[in-house]
Amino acid sequence: MEIIPPKIDYEGAWDSYAQEWKENNPELAYLGDEWIGKGAGAANSLSEYESLIEQEFIAPYIKKEHTVLEIGIGGGKTGSLLLRYCDRLICADISTQMLQATRSRLGSDRVSYVKLNGLTLDGIAPESADVCFCYDTMVHVEPVDIFNYLTRIPKLLRGDRICVFHHANILSELGWQKFASEWDKNLLGRRDGTAFSVMTDTIMEKFLNHLNYEIILKNTSSVPRDCVWICKAPLVSSGG
């Protein structure tokens, strides 16, 4: 069977980003510290952005007995925040380089690492996590790929089945500005894996409702360019 290479090379793009990161950001301690939420209208400094993520999207939902699955761990910035609240953290990413960066930051105490292939979540055991946390990742993932992940997440969860999903929203003012500034670089199917996706809050709501996620909160104010959802994944029968 012929293997058709992906049109969007998420893995290669983020491996390259990680490899070039130190040269491009010699003043920063950790990969990911360059993402301070300023372009998204959320914060003006790293500490302010981390505080927002912690107070709005981690502290109210993560319990000390939880195992959290983080999809798209980047350099471990949100992972380090999650570890303050949860029992165990499963770090999953398509990029080997990103996983290495996170491992060097977080180590292996209460943390495990899973390399993803971008299509399935097969490296993660069924019913192994209480929470799925996906922040600053779906902003780079195309809608059809987001839908694919949403179909696969429920079988990995147990207990509270809480999900935190953060994605781009080109219907917001800042989101539209971002789209308008780079649309011409993505014509005829061309797209870098680190680019922002053409995603909206209404598409995500359609996805979540169709797949029977229970929406707890939709937040378009904390990160004004984007949208963050708190929801509960549907129960999956053991035979399903």
N, C-alpha and C positions, 0 to 999 in steps of 0.2 A: 504494500500500500504506500502510495506516495505521500510524504509528509510535506504539507504546504506551509512554508514559513509565515508567521503572523505579519499582517500589514503594519501593525503598530508594535514596535519592539520595546515594550515596557522594560523588560529585563535588561537589555543592552543599554538603554538610555539611563537607567538608574545605576547600573554598574559603573558606567562612564562618569556620571555625576559624582558618585562616591569616590572614585579614583582621583578625580580632579579637584575634589573639595578642599583638601589641605592647602594646595597651591593657591586656590582662589580665596580662601578664608583663613590666612595664617594667624589672625588675631583671635579666632574663636576656639573654645575648648572642645566642643562636640559638634559633630555633623548634625544639622537640624537647628542649631542655635541661630542660623541666619534667617529662619522663618519666624518672624516676630508678629505676624498678623497685621502689619501696617497697611499693606496693599489691600487687605480684606476689610479695612475699616474697623478692626477689632482692638488694636493696641498700638502703642508707640515704642515699646521696648520688650525685650525677651521676658523679663520678670513680670511685666504687666500681662503679657499674653499667657504665660504659664499660669499665673494666678487666675485669669479668666477661665481657662480650660479646667483647672482644678475645681474652682468654686461652682462653675455652671454645669459641667458635664461629668465630673468624676465624684466629688464628695457626696452629692445627693443620691447617687445610685450604686456606688461600689461599696460592698460590705467586706469586713475583714476575713470572712470565710470564703469569699468568692475566688474562683479561678477565672481569670480574664484572658480571652483570646483577642490579641490585637493584630488586625490584618493591615499590613503596610506599616511596619514599625519605624521605617526611616532610620534615623540615627539613635533612637531610644529616648527622645525627649519626653513624649507622652508616656512611654513605658516607665521612666523613672518616677513620674507623678503617680501612675497607677500602682506601683509597688508600695507606695506609702499607705494605700488603702486596702489592697487585695491580699490574698494568701499566696497565690501563684499566678504567674504570667506566662502565657504561650505567645511567643513572638513569631509572627509569620510574615514573610516577605518574598517577592519574586526575585529580589536582588541578593546574590551572595555577598556582595560588597557591603550592602546595608546591614545584613545580618551580622557580618563581622564587626562593623562599626558599633552596632548595638551590644554585641557580646563584650567588646572591649570596655564599654561604658557600664553595663549592668551586671556582667559576670554570669555565673550559673546557679547561684543560690536563689531558689524559688523561681527560677526562670528557665524555660526551655525554648528551643529554636526550631522552626520548620521552614524549609525552602519550598516555595510554591511554584507551580508551573504556569500560573495565569489562567488556567482553564478550570481545574478542579481544586478542591480543598482536601484531597485524599490523604495527605500526610498528617491530618489532624484526626484524632480518634473520635468516633461518635460519642455524644453526650459527655464530653470531657471538659466543658467550660460552662460557667454560669452566666457569663457576659461576653458579648462580642463588641469590641471597641474599634471603630475605624474612623480615624480623625486625620485630616490633612492628606488623605490618600485618594478617596473617590473624586476629589477635585481634578485629578489627572486621569480618571478612568471614564471611558466612553459609556453612554447609557446602556447599551446592550451587554457590555461586560459587567456593569453594576447589577443588572437584572440577573445575569448568570450567577454571580456570587450570592445574591439574595435568595435564589432557589436552593443553594447548597448550605447556607449557614444554619437553618433550623435544626438539622439532624446532629449538629455538633454541640448543641446546647442542652442544658438540663436546668432544673430548679427554677430560678427567677427568669431566665431566658431574656435578660435585658440586652438591648442593642442600642449603641450610640453610633449614628451614621452622619457624617459630615460631607457635603458635596457642593459643587459649584452651582450657582443659580444665575443664568444669564438674563433672567427677568428682573433682577435687582439693578439698581443704577450702576453700582460698581462692577457687577458681573457683566453688564452690557458693555461698559467701558473696556473691560478686559477682553471680551470677545472681539469688539470692534478694533482693538489695537493689534490683533494678531491673526484675524481670519485669513488674510491674504497669504500667510505662510503655510496654510493647511489645505491647499486646493488639490483637486484630483487625487484624493485619498492620501496625500502626503501628511504625515503628522509625527512629530517627535513625542516619545513616550512621556516626557516631562511636561508637555503642554497642558493647558486647561481644557476640560471637556465641555461640550455643548450640552449642558444638563440644566434642568429647571426643577423647581419645587413641585410643580404640578405633575411632571413625569414621575418623580419619586413617589408622590402620593398615590398615583395610579399603580405603580409597581407594588408598593407596600399593601395596598388594599387588595389587589388581585391575589397576592400570595398569603393573605390572611394574617399579616402582622397587625398587632394591636397598637395603634398609635397613642402614645402617652403625651407627647409634647412635640410641637413643631416650633423651632426657634429661628427666626430670620433677623433678629435684632442684635444678638451678641456678636455675631460675625456678619455684618451687614451685606457683604458681597455674596455670601454663601447661605446655606441652609443646614441646620443641624436637627436631626430627629432623635427622639428617645422613643423606643418602641419595644414591644415584647414579641419575640419570635413565636410562630405557631408551634403547637405540640406536634411532633411527628410520631406516628405509631411505630412500634418496633418492627412491624412487618412492612412499613412503607419506606 
